[in-house]
Amino acid sequence: MSVGIISGLGWQELIIVLLIALLLFGAKRLPEIARSMGKSMKEFKDATKGLADDVKSGLDDEATPPSQQSTAAERKDE
């Protein structure tokens, strides 16, 4: 969830949303749903971080002169 979405809700609205979720899914399913949402969010953050790292390393490779790229590749092979 985005901080902007949460900041627009008051405590009354959050209680209403939680009560509706409790009625729809039941007390036994809510912890399972919250756990799976947490795992999904963690995997999404890890994937986006990995993608950002790949893009950054690709930009760094383009910024270095070709002569330095070959020596960097040789160091990785060692």
Buried (B, 14 or more C-beta within 10 A) or exposed (E): EEEEEEEEEEEEEEEEEEEEBEEEEEEEEBEEEEEEEEEEEEEEEEEEEEEEEEEEEEEEEEEEEEEEBEEEEEEEEE
